[in-house]
Amino acid sequence: MRTVLDLTHTITPAMPVYPGTAPPTLHQANTVEQNGFAETRIGLHSHTGTHVDAPAHMLAGAATLAQLEAGHFVGRACAIAVSGSAAIDTATLQAHAGLIEGCEFVLVHTGWSRYWGQARYFDGYPVLSADGAGWLTRRGLKGIGVDTISVDPVSATVFGNHLELFRAGMVIVENLTGLGALVGQAFLFSCLPLKLDAQDGSPVRAVAILE
């Protein structure tokens, strides 16, 4: 039996967004009553809500969404749990090396999604250490996913973890939710973005598929 778990936050005008980013707008452009069909004009930044970062997000000349094959956003994944607000270092990741072996995505459950909609969501969440990010880049992964707003601190001015992962050709999925149900398991993960021309990121409907 196949189970599909939704790992995605719902997009609403009142949702949390990265500091300095405008919230999304959802305007009812046409209605069934007036026009015979419903249609919404959507305005949002490319890194709104549960979204994927392409390497072009921070590396000039690097791969954009449309330049990556659709298969780059789908693959065997595992979910690992980390606790507290300490850096996610090599030792922490190596403790899960057996589970990570053979995976194409690693999803990191910090539990921080429980603060979604609160001011606390933007500060104090666990992030990768420099050596932890480097360890992941040597695993041949397609990407990493986190249930926090970023793989670097919001206060960062140099985005070292983003850059380390992007240089390895990896994508980054941020603002995931519901990872607690997947900890310790392997499954099929999909984070397909819109195929936007020459773009750096896109909201996704991230899901885990378990057989």
Biotite code that builds the C-alpha atoms (Angstrom):
import biotite.structure as struc

atoms = struc.array([
    struc.Atom([0.000, 0.000, 0.000], chain_id="A", res_id=1, res_name="MET", atom_name="CA", element="C"),
    struc.Atom([1.324, 3.439, -0.919], chain_id="A", res_id=2, res_name="ARG", atom_name="CA", element="C"),
    struc.Atom([1.192, 6.358, 1.529], chain_id="A", res_id=3, res_name="THR", atom_name="CA", element="C"),
    struc.Atom([1.867, 9.952, 0.482], chain_id="A", res_id=4, res_name="VAL", atom_name="CA", element="C"),
    struc.Atom([2.797, 12.365, 3.277], chain_id="A", res_id=5, res_name="LEU", atom_name="CA", element="C"),
    struc.Atom([2.532, 16.090, 2.577], chain_id="A", res_id=6, res_name="ASP", atom_name="CA", element="C"),
    struc.Atom([5.573, 17.967, 3.917], chain_id="A", res_id=7, res_name="LEU", atom_name="CA", element="C"),
    struc.Atom([4.427, 21.388, 2.734], chain_id="A", res_id=8, res_name="THR", atom_name="CA", element="C"),
    struc.Atom([3.182, 24.511, 4.489], chain_id="A", res_id=9, res_name="HIS", atom_name="CA", element="C"),
    struc.Atom([0.057, 26.095, 2.989], chain_id="A", res_id=10, res_name="THR", atom_name="CA", element="C"),
    struc.Atom([0.616, 29.381, 1.147], chain_id="A", res_id=11, res_name="ILE", atom_name="CA", element="C"),
    struc.Atom([-1.511, 32.198, 2.618], chain_id="A", res_id=12, res_name="THR", atom_name="CA", element="C"),
    struc.Atom([-1.160, 36.000, 2.703], chain_id="A", res_id=13, res_name="PRO", atom_name="CA", element="C"),
    struc.Atom([-0.522, 35.789, 6.478], chain_id="A", res_id=14, res_name="ALA", atom_name="CA", element="C"),
    struc.Atom([2.207, 33.119, 6.320], chain_id="A", res_id=15, res_name="MET", atom_name="CA", element="C"),
    struc.Atom([5.741, 33.669, 7.682], chain_id="A", res_id=16, res_name="PRO", atom_name="CA", element="C"),
    struc.Atom([8.257, 34.927, 5.126], chain_id="A", res_id=17, res_name="VAL", atom_name="CA", element="C"),
    struc.Atom([11.994, 35.543, 5.282], chain_id="A", res_id=18, res_name="TYR", atom_name="CA", element="C"),
    struc.Atom([12.681, 38.922, 6.957], chain_id="A", res_id=19, res_name="PRO", atom_name="CA", element="C"),
    struc.Atom([12.543, 41.674, 4.355], chain_id="A", res_id=20, res_name="GLY", atom_name="CA", element="C"),
    struc.Atom([10.506, 39.612, 1.888], chain_id="A", res_id=21, res_name="THR", atom_name="CA", element="C"),
    struc.Atom([7.006, 40.724, 0.900], chain_id="A", res_id=22, res_name="ALA", atom_name="CA", element="C"),
    struc.Atom([4.211, 38.293, 1.844], chain_id="A", res_id=23, res_name="PRO", atom_name="CA", element="C"),
    struc.Atom([2.333, 36.532, -0.945], chain_id="A", res_id=24, res_name="PRO", atom_name="CA", element="C"),
    struc.Atom([-0.806, 38.021, -2.468], chain_id="A", res_id=25, res_name="THR", atom_name="CA", element="C"),
    struc.Atom([-3.746, 35.936, -3.697], chain_id="A", res_id=26, res_name="LEU", atom_name="CA", element="C"),
    struc.Atom([-6.203, 38.069, -5.673], chain_id="A", res_id=27, res_name="HIS", atom_name="CA", element="C"),
    struc.Atom([-9.474, 36.611, -6.945], chain_id="A", res_id=28, res_name="GLN", atom_name="CA", element="C"),
    struc.Atom([-9.266, 37.755, -10.567], chain_id="A", res_id=29, res_name="ALA", atom_name="CA", element="C"),
    struc.Atom([-12.366, 35.900, -11.791], chain_id="A", res_id=30, res_name="ASN", atom_name="CA", element="C"),
    struc.Atom([-15.235, 34.132, -10.062], chain_id="A", res_id=31, res_name="THR", atom_name="CA", element="C"),
    struc.Atom([-17.671, 31.413, -11.072], chain_id="A", res_id=32, res_name="VAL", atom_name="CA", element="C"),
    struc.Atom([-20.579, 33.735, -10.234], chain_id="A", res_id=33, res_name="GLU", atom_name="CA", element="C"),
    struc.Atom([-19.393, 36.648, -12.390], chain_id="A", res_id=34, res_name="GLN", atom_name="CA", element="C"),
    struc.Atom([-17.249, 35.014, -15.077], chain_id="A", res_id=35, res_name="ASN", atom_name="CA", element="C"),
    struc.Atom([-18.259, 31.363, -15.188], chain_id="A", res_id=36, res_name="GLY", atom_name="CA", element="C"),
    struc.Atom([-14.849, 30.245, -13.909], chain_id="A", res_id=37, res_name="PHE", atom_name="CA", element="C"),
    struc.Atom([-12.580, 30.880, -10.941], chain_id="A", res_id=38, res_name="ALA", atom_name="CA", element="C"),
    struc.Atom([-9.070, 32.247, -11.419], chain_id="A", res_id=39, res_name="GLU", atom_name="CA", element="C"),
    struc.Atom([-6.562, 33.732, -8.975], chain_id="A", res_id=40, res_name="THR", atom_name="CA", element="C"),
    struc.Atom([-3.713, 36.143, -9.615], chain_id="A", res_id=41, res_name="ARG", atom_name="CA", element="C"),
    struc.Atom([-0.798, 35.009, -7.464], chain_id="A", res_id=42, res_name="ILE", atom_name="CA", element="C"),
    struc.Atom([2.080, 37.248, -6.422], chain_id="A", res_id=43, res_name="GLY", atom_name="CA", element="C"),
    struc.Atom([4.989, 35.864, -4.418], chain_id="A", res_id=44, res_name="LEU", atom_name="CA", element="C"),
    struc.Atom([8.748, 35.746, -4.120], chain_id="A", res_id=45, res_name="HIS", atom_name="CA", element="C"),
    struc.Atom([10.457, 32.661, -5.490], chain_id="A", res_id=46, res_name="SER", atom_name="CA", element="C"),
    struc.Atom([11.561, 31.522, -2.008], chain_id="A", res_id=47, res_name="HIS", atom_name="CA", element="C"),
    struc.Atom([8.163, 31.719, -0.312], chain_id="A", res_id=48, res_name="THR", atom_name="CA", element="C"),
    struc.Atom([6.934, 28.971, 1.989], chain_id="A", res_id=49, res_name="GLY", atom_name="CA", element="C"),
    struc.Atom([8.145, 25.424, 1.403], chain_id="A", res_id=50, res_name="THR", atom_name="CA", element="C"),
    struc.Atom([10.488, 25.997, -1.516], chain_id="A", res_id=51, res_name="HIS", atom_name="CA", element="C"),
    struc.Atom([13.564, 24.777, -3.339], chain_id="A", res_id=52, res_name="VAL", atom_name="CA", element="C"),
    struc.Atom([16.748, 26.792, -3.911], chain_id="A", res_id=53, res_name="ASP", atom_name="CA", element="C"),
    struc.Atom([18.624, 26.159, -7.156], chain_id="A", res_id=54, res_name="ALA", atom_name="CA", element="C"),
    struc.Atom([22.398, 26.767, -7.225], chain_id="A", res_id=55, res_name="PRO", atom_name="CA", element="C"),
    struc.Atom([21.718, 29.954, -9.230], chain_id="A", res_id=56, res_name="ALA", atom_name="CA", element="C"),
    struc.Atom([20.215, 31.413, -6.050], chain_id="A", res_id=57, res_name="HIS", atom_name="CA", element="C"),
    struc.Atom([23.694, 32.473, -4.918], chain_id="A", res_id=58, res_name="MET", atom_name="CA", element="C"),
    struc.Atom([26.181, 31.398, -7.586], chain_id="A", res_id=59, res_name="LEU", atom_name="CA", element="C"),
    struc.Atom([26.412, 33.462, -10.770], chain_id="A", res_id=60, res_name="ALA", atom_name="CA", element="C"),
    struc.Atom([26.234, 31.226, -13.820], chain_id="A", res_id=61, res_name="GLY", atom_name="CA", element="C"),
    struc.Atom([25.162, 28.153, -11.830], chain_id="A", res_id=62, res_name="ALA", atom_name="CA", element="C"),
    struc.Atom([22.209, 25.929, -12.685], chain_id="A", res_id=63, res_name="ALA", atom_name="CA", element="C"),
    struc.Atom([18.725, 27.435, -12.657], chain_id="A", res_id=64, res_name="THR", atom_name="CA", element="C"),
    struc.Atom([15.529, 25.466, -12.056], chain_id="A", res_id=65, res_name="LEU", atom_name="CA", element="C"),
    struc.Atom([14.814, 24.905, -15.733], chain_id="A", res_id=66, res_name="ALA", atom_name="CA", element="C"),
    struc.Atom([18.378, 23.770, -16.396], chain_id="A", res_id=67, res_name="GLN", atom_name="CA", element="C"),
    struc.Atom([18.059, 20.942, -13.881], chain_id="A", res_id=68, res_name="LEU", atom_name="CA", element="C"),
    struc.Atom([16.300, 17.803, -15.075], chain_id="A", res_id=69, res_name="GLU", atom_name="CA", element="C"),
    struc.Atom([12.980, 16.994, -13.418], chain_id="A", res_id=70, res_name="ALA", atom_name="CA", element="C"),
    struc.Atom([14.603, 13.897, -11.938], chain_id="A", res_id=71, res_name="GLY", atom_name="CA", element="C"),
    struc.Atom([16.965, 16.082, -9.907], chain_id="A", res_id=72, res_name="HIS", atom_name="CA", element="C"),
    struc.Atom([14.012, 16.930, -7.658], chain_id="A", res_id=73, res_name="PHE", atom_name="CA", element="C"),
    struc.Atom([12.936, 13.327, -7.027], chain_id="A", res_id=74, res_name="VAL", atom_name="CA", element="C"),
    struc.Atom([14.893, 10.571, -5.318], chain_id="A", res_id=75, res_name="GLY", atom_name="CA", element="C"),
    struc.Atom([15.439, 8.162, -2.469], chain_id="A", res_id=76, res_name="ARG", atom_name="CA", element="C"),
    struc.Atom([15.564, 10.080, 0.809], chain_id="A", res_id=77, res_name="ALA", atom_name="CA", element="C"),
    struc.Atom([15.881, 9.589, 4.534], chain_id="A", res_id=78, res_name="CYS", atom_name="CA", element="C"),
    struc.Atom([14.933, 11.712, 7.518], chain_id="A", res_id=79, res_name="ALA", atom_name="CA", element="C"),
    struc.Atom([17.275, 12.200, 10.453], chain_id="A", res_id=80, res_name="ILE", atom_name="CA", element="C"),
    struc.Atom([16.545, 13.912, 13.761], chain_id="A", res_id=81, res_name="ALA", atom_name="CA", element="C"),
    struc.Atom([18.722, 16.498, 15.496], chain_id="A", res_id=82, res_name="VAL", atom_name="CA", element="C"),
    struc.Atom([17.905, 18.229, 18.759], chain_id="A", res_id=83, res_name="SER", atom_name="CA", element="C"),
    struc.Atom([18.580, 21.528, 20.455], chain_id="A", res_id=84, res_name="GLY", atom_name="CA", element="C"),
    struc.Atom([20.091, 24.563, 18.755], chain_id="A", res_id=85, res_name="SER", atom_name="CA", element="C"),
    struc.Atom([23.649, 23.287, 18.423], chain_id="A", res_id=86, res_name="ALA", atom_name="CA", element="C"),
    struc.Atom([25.347, 23.204, 15.046], chain_id="A", res_id=87, res_name="ALA", atom_name="CA", element="C"),
    struc.Atom([24.715, 20.075, 12.999], chain_id="A", res_id=88, res_name="ILE", atom_name="CA", element="C"),
    struc.Atom([28.289, 18.895, 12.666], chain_id="A", res_id=89, res_name="ASP", atom_name="CA", element="C"),
    struc.Atom([30.042, 15.944, 11.056], chain_id="A", res_id=90, res_name="THR", atom_name="CA", element="C"),
    struc.Atom([29.754, 13.785, 14.166], chain_id="A", res_id=91, res_name="ALA", atom_name="CA", element="C"),
    struc.Atom([25.992, 14.325, 14.288], chain_id="A", res_id=92, res_name="THR", atom_name="CA", element="C"),
    struc.Atom([25.623, 13.375, 10.631], chain_id="A", res_id=93, res_name="LEU", atom_name="CA", element="C"),
    struc.Atom([27.998, 10.418, 10.815], chain_id="A", res_id=94, res_name="GLN", atom_name="CA", element="C"),
    struc.Atom([25.773, 8.889, 13.479], chain_id="A", res_id=95, res_name="ALA", atom_name="CA", element="C"),
    struc.Atom([23.217, 8.439, 10.673], chain_id="A", res_id=96, res_name="HIS", atom_name="CA", element="C"),
    struc.Atom([25.707, 7.387, 7.992], chain_id="A", res_id=97, res_name="ALA", atom_name="CA", element="C"),
    struc.Atom([24.177, 3.930, 7.588], chain_id="A", res_id=98, res_name="GLY", atom_name="CA", element="C"),
    struc.Atom([20.748, 5.391, 6.858], chain_id="A", res_id=99, res_name="LEU", atom_name="CA", element="C"),
    struc.Atom([22.141, 8.120, 4.591], chain_id="A", res_id=100, res_name="ILE", atom_name="CA", element="C"),
    struc.Atom([24.167, 5.651, 2.515], chain_id="A", res_id=101, res_name="GLU", atom_name="CA", element="C"),
    struc.Atom([22.503, 5.190, -0.880], chain_id="A", res_id=102, res_name="GLY", atom_name="CA", element="C"),
    struc.Atom([20.147, 8.156, -0.423], chain_id="A", res_id=103, res_name="CYS", atom_name="CA", element="C"),
    struc.Atom([19.868, 11.117, -2.781], chain_id="A", res_id=104, res_name="GLU", atom_name="CA", element="C"),
    struc.Atom([18.242, 13.499, -0.298], chain_id="A", res_id=105, res_name="PHE", atom_name="CA", element="C"),
    struc.Atom([18.725, 13.972, 3.438], chain_id="A", res_id=106, res_name="VAL", atom_name="CA", element="C"),
    struc.Atom([15.860, 15.656, 5.282], chain_id="A", res_id=107, res_name="LEU", atom_name="CA", element="C"),
    struc.Atom([16.776, 17.080, 8.688], chain_id="A", res_id=108, res_name="VAL", atom_name="CA", element="C"),
    struc.Atom([14.085, 17.076, 11.360], chain_id="A", res_id=109, res_name="HIS", atom_name="CA", element="C"),
    struc.Atom([14.856, 19.715, 13.991], chain_id="A", res_id=110, res_name="THR", atom_name="CA", element="C"),
    struc.Atom([11.274, 20.080, 15.219], chain_id="A", res_id=111, res_name="GLY", atom_name="CA", element="C"),
    struc.Atom([11.439, 23.795, 14.434], chain_id="A", res_id=112, res_name="TRP", atom_name="CA", element="C"),
    struc.Atom([8.321, 23.691, 12.249], chain_id="A", res_id=113, res_name="SER", atom_name="CA", element="C"),
    struc.Atom([6.300, 23.709, 15.474], chain_id="A", res_id=114, res_name="ARG", atom_name="CA", element="C"),
    struc.Atom([7.137, 27.426, 15.716], chain_id="A", res_id=115, res_name="TYR", atom_name="CA", element="C"),
    struc.Atom([5.712, 28.210, 12.261], chain_id="A", res_id=116, res_name="TRP", atom_name="CA", element="C"),
    struc.Atom([3.772, 31.468, 12.569], chain_id="A", res_id=117, res_name="GLY", atom_name="CA", element="C"),
    struc.Atom([5.682, 32.575, 15.688], chain_id="A", res_id=118, res_name="GLN", atom_name="CA", element="C"),
    struc.Atom([8.535, 35.081, 15.972], chain_id="A", res_id=119, res_name="ALA", atom_name="CA", element="C"),
    struc.Atom([10.725, 32.310, 17.394], chain_id="A", res_id=120, res_name="ARG", atom_name="CA", element="C"),
    struc.Atom([10.692, 30.531, 14.029], chain_id="A", res_id=121, res_name="TYR", atom_name="CA", element="C"),
    struc.Atom([13.280, 32.999, 12.717], chain_id="A", res_id=122, res_name="PHE", atom_name="CA", element="C"),
    struc.Atom([15.951, 32.621, 15.373], chain_id="A", res_id=123, res_name="ASP", atom_name="CA", element="C"),
    struc.Atom([17.928, 29.964, 17.231], chain_id="A", res_id=124, res_name="GLY", atom_name="CA", element="C"),
    struc.Atom([17.193, 26.994, 14.969], chain_id="A", res_id=125, res_name="TYR", atom_name="CA", element="C"),
    struc.Atom([19.901, 24.366, 14.379], chain_id="A", res_id=126, res_name="PRO", atom_name="CA", element="C"),
    struc.Atom([22.056, 24.913, 11.296], chain_id="A", res_id=127, res_name="VAL", atom_name="CA", element="C"),
    struc.Atom([24.828, 22.961, 9.645], chain_id="A", res_id=128, res_name="LEU", atom_name="CA", element="C"),
    struc.Atom([28.371, 23.604, 10.757], chain_id="A", res_id=129, res_name="SER", atom_name="CA", element="C"),
    struc.Atom([30.905, 24.226, 7.993], chain_id="A", res_id=130, res_name="ALA", atom_name="CA", element="C"),
    struc.Atom([32.331, 20.716, 8.388], chain_id="A", res_id=131, res_name="ASP", atom_name="CA", element="C"),
    struc.Atom([28.831, 19.217, 8.450], chain_id="A", res_id=132, res_name="GLY", atom_name="CA", element="C"),
    struc.Atom([27.943, 20.907, 5.161], chain_id="A", res_id=133, res_name="ALA", atom_name="CA", element="C"),
    struc.Atom([31.227, 19.676, 3.686], chain_id="A", res_id=134, res_name="GLY", atom_name="CA", element="C"),
    struc.Atom([30.515, 16.115, 4.824], chain_id="A", res_id=135, res_name="TRP", atom_name="CA", element="C"),
    struc.Atom([27.155, 16.174, 3.038], chain_id="A", res_id=136, res_name="LEU", atom_name="CA", element="C"),
    struc.Atom([28.687, 17.427, -0.214], chain_id="A", res_id=137, res_name="THR", atom_name="CA", element="C"),
    struc.Atom([30.851, 14.302, -0.338], chain_id="A", res_id=138, res_name="ARG", atom_name="CA", element="C"),
    struc.Atom([27.862, 11.940, -0.188], chain_id="A", res_id=139, res_name="ARG", atom_name="CA", element="C"),
    struc.Atom([26.804, 12.368, -3.847], chain_id="A", res_id=140, res_name="GLY", atom_name="CA", element="C"),
    struc.Atom([23.436, 13.838, -2.848], chain_id="A", res_id=141, res_name="LEU", atom_name="CA", element="C"),
    struc.Atom([20.977, 15.679, -5.053], chain_id="A", res_id=142, res_name="LYS", atom_name="CA", element="C"),
    struc.Atom([19.892, 17.864, -2.156], chain_id="A", res_id=143, res_name="GLY", atom_name="CA", element="C"),
    struc.Atom([19.108, 18.479, 1.484], chain_id="A", res_id=144, res_name="ILE", atom_name="CA", element="C"),
    struc.Atom([15.855, 19.519, 3.132], chain_id="A", res_id=145, res_name="GLY", atom_name="CA", element="C"),
    struc.Atom([15.236, 21.255, 6.467], chain_id="A", res_id=146, res_name="VAL", atom_name="CA", element="C"),
    struc.Atom([12.197, 22.174, 8.564], chain_id="A", res_id=147, res_name="ASP", atom_name="CA", element="C"),
    struc.Atom([13.648, 25.645, 9.226], chain_id="A", res_id=148, res_name="THR", atom_name="CA", element="C"),
    struc.Atom([13.627, 28.864, 7.241], chain_id="A", res_id=149, res_name="ILE", atom_name="CA", element="C"),
    struc.Atom([17.235, 28.498, 6.081], chain_id="A", res_id=150, res_name="SER", atom_name="CA", element="C"),
    struc.Atom([20.350, 26.312, 6.205], chain_id="A", res_id=151, res_name="VAL", atom_name="CA", element="C"),
    struc.Atom([22.193, 29.423, 7.439], chain_id="A", res_id=152, res_name="ASP", atom_name="CA", element="C"),
    struc.Atom([21.209, 31.682, 10.348], chain_id="A", res_id=153, res_name="PRO", atom_name="CA", element="C"),
    struc.Atom([18.831, 34.530, 9.469], chain_id="A", res_id=154, res_name="VAL", atom_name="CA", element="C"),
    struc.Atom([21.505, 36.885, 10.851], chain_id="A", res_id=155, res_name="SER", atom_name="CA", element="C"),
    struc.Atom([24.110, 35.597, 8.382], chain_id="A", res_id=156, res_name="ALA", atom_name="CA", element="C"),
    struc.Atom([25.767, 38.028, 5.988], chain_id="A", res_id=157, res_name="THR", atom_name="CA", element="C"),
    struc.Atom([27.898, 35.321, 4.353], chain_id="A", res_id=158, res_name="VAL", atom_name="CA", element="C"),
    struc.Atom([25.828, 32.260, 3.443], chain_id="A", res_id=159, res_name="PHE", atom_name="CA", element="C"),
    struc.Atom([28.520, 29.642, 3.831], chain_id="A", res_id=160, res_name="GLY", atom_name="CA", element="C"),
    struc.Atom([26.284, 26.573, 3.988], chain_id="A", res_id=161, res_name="ASN", atom_name="CA", element="C"),
    struc.Atom([24.256, 27.597, 0.960], chain_id="A", res_id=162, res_name="HIS", atom_name="CA", element="C"),
    struc.Atom([27.425, 28.194, -1.036], chain_id="A", res_id=163, res_name="LEU", atom_name="CA", element="C"),
    struc.Atom([29.058, 24.917, 0.028], chain_id="A", res_id=164, res_name="GLU", atom_name="CA", element="C"),
    struc.Atom([26.011, 22.903, -1.008], chain_id="A", res_id=165, res_name="LEU", atom_name="CA", element="C"),
    struc.Atom([25.421, 24.834, -4.234], chain_id="A", res_id=166, res_name="PHE", atom_name="CA", element="C"),
    struc.Atom([29.026, 24.366, -5.353], chain_id="A", res_id=167, res_name="ARG", atom_name="CA", element="C"),
    struc.Atom([28.408, 20.619, -5.123], chain_id="A", res_id=168, res_name="ALA", atom_name="CA", element="C"),
    struc.Atom([25.403, 20.981, -7.447], chain_id="A", res_id=169, res_name="GLY", atom_name="CA", element="C"),
    struc.Atom([22.903, 20.307, -4.672], chain_id="A", res_id=170, res_name="MET", atom_name="CA", element="C"),
    struc.Atom([19.477, 21.881, -4.239], chain_id="A", res_id=171, res_name="VAL", atom_name="CA", element="C"),
    struc.Atom([18.167, 23.037, -0.856], chain_id="A", res_id=172, res_name="ILE", atom_name="CA", element="C"),
    struc.Atom([14.569, 22.605, 0.302], chain_id="A", res_id=173, res_name="VAL", atom_name="CA", element="C"),
    struc.Atom([13.558, 24.887, 3.177], chain_id="A", res_id=174, res_name="GLU", atom_name="CA", element="C"),
    struc.Atom([10.466, 25.289, 5.376], chain_id="A", res_id=175, res_name="ASN", atom_name="CA", element="C"),
    struc.Atom([9.482, 21.626, 5.330], chain_id="A", res_id=176, res_name="LEU", atom_name="CA", element="C"),
    struc.Atom([7.012, 20.325, 7.896], chain_id="A", res_id=177, res_name="THR", atom_name="CA", element="C"),
    struc.Atom([5.870, 16.939, 9.184], chain_id="A", res_id=178, res_name="GLY", atom_name="CA", element="C"),
    struc.Atom([9.315, 15.335, 9.153], chain_id="A", res_id=179, res_name="LEU", atom_name="CA", element="C"),
    struc.Atom([8.841, 13.801, 12.590], chain_id="A", res_id=180, res_name="GLY", atom_name="CA", element="C"),
    struc.Atom([6.742, 10.988, 11.111], chain_id="A", res_id=181, res_name="ALA", atom_name="CA", element="C"),
    struc.Atom([9.628, 10.000, 8.823], chain_id="A", res_id=182, res_name="LEU", atom_name="CA", element="C"),
    struc.Atom([12.629, 9.945, 11.182], chain_id="A", res_id=183, res_name="VAL", atom_name="CA", element="C"),
    struc.Atom([14.754, 6.853, 10.746], chain_id="A", res_id=184, res_name="GLY", atom_name="CA", element="C"),
    struc.Atom([13.036, 5.822, 7.530], chain_id="A", res_id=185, res_name="GLN", atom_name="CA", element="C"),
    struc.Atom([13.954, 5.753, 3.848], chain_id="A", res_id=186, res_name="ALA", atom_name="CA", element="C"),
    struc.Atom([11.355, 6.741, 1.257], chain_id="A", res_id=187, res_name="PHE", atom_name="CA", element="C"),
    struc.Atom([10.839, 8.411, -2.113], chain_id="A", res_id=188, res_name="LEU", atom_name="CA", element="C"),
    struc.Atom([10.959, 12.209, -1.893], chain_id="A", res_id=189, res_name="PHE", atom_name="CA", element="C"),
    struc.Atom([9.636, 14.684, -4.455], chain_id="A", res_id=190, res_name="SER", atom_name="CA", element="C"),
    struc.Atom([10.078, 18.473, -4.399], chain_id="A", res_id=191, res_name="CYS", atom_name="CA", element="C"),
    struc.Atom([9.200, 19.366, -7.991], chain_id="A", res_id=192, res_name="LEU", atom_name="CA", element="C"),
    struc.Atom([9.235, 23.141, -8.612], chain_id="A", res_id=193, res_name="PRO", atom_name="CA", element="C"),
    struc.Atom([7.522, 25.175, -11.286], chain_id="A", res_id=194, res_name="LEU", atom_name="CA", element="C"),
    struc.Atom([9.608, 25.110, -14.474], chain_id="A", res_id=195, res_name="LYS", atom_name="CA", element="C"),
    struc.Atom([10.346, 28.825, -14.402], chain_id="A", res_id=196, res_name="LEU", atom_name="CA", element="C"),
    struc.Atom([12.738, 30.195, -17.001], chain_id="A", res_id=197, res_name="ASP", atom_name="CA", element="C"),
    struc.Atom([16.154, 31.256, -15.659], chain_id="A", res_id=198, res_name="ALA", atom_name="CA", element="C"),
    struc.Atom([14.985, 31.270, -12.048], chain_id="A", res_id=199, res_name="GLN", atom_name="CA", element="C"),
    struc.Atom([16.720, 30.682, -8.715], chain_id="A", res_id=200, res_name="ASP", atom_name="CA", element="C"),
    struc.Atom([13.941, 29.049, -6.719], chain_id="A", res_id=201, res_name="GLY", atom_name="CA", element="C"),
    struc.Atom([10.283, 28.117, -6.500], chain_id="A", res_id=202, res_name="SER", atom_name="CA", element="C"),
    struc.Atom([7.644, 27.040, -4.012], chain_id="A", res_id=203, res_name="PRO", atom_name="CA", element="C"),
    struc.Atom([7.131, 23.271, -4.131], chain_id="A", res_id=204, res_name="VAL", atom_name="CA", element="C"),
    struc.Atom([4.592, 20.679, -3.000], chain_id="A", res_id=205, res_name="ARG", atom_name="CA", element="C"),
    struc.Atom([7.066, 18.483, -1.152], chain_id="A", res_id=206, res_name="ALA", atom_name="CA", element="C"),
    struc.Atom([5.922, 14.932, -0.426], chain_id="A", res_id=207, res_name="VAL", atom_name="CA", element="C"),
    struc.Atom([7.290, 11.666, 0.936], chain_id="A", res_id=208, res_name="ALA", atom_name="CA", element="C"),
    struc.Atom([6.039, 8.473, -0.719], chain_id="A", res_id=209, res_name="ILE", atom_name="CA", element="C"),
    struc.Atom([6.205, 5.305, 1.345], chain_id="A", res_id=210, res_name="LEU", atom_name="CA", element="C"),
    struc.Atom([5.408, 1.808, 0.097], chain_id="A", res_id=211, res_name="GLU", atom_name="CA", element="C"),
])
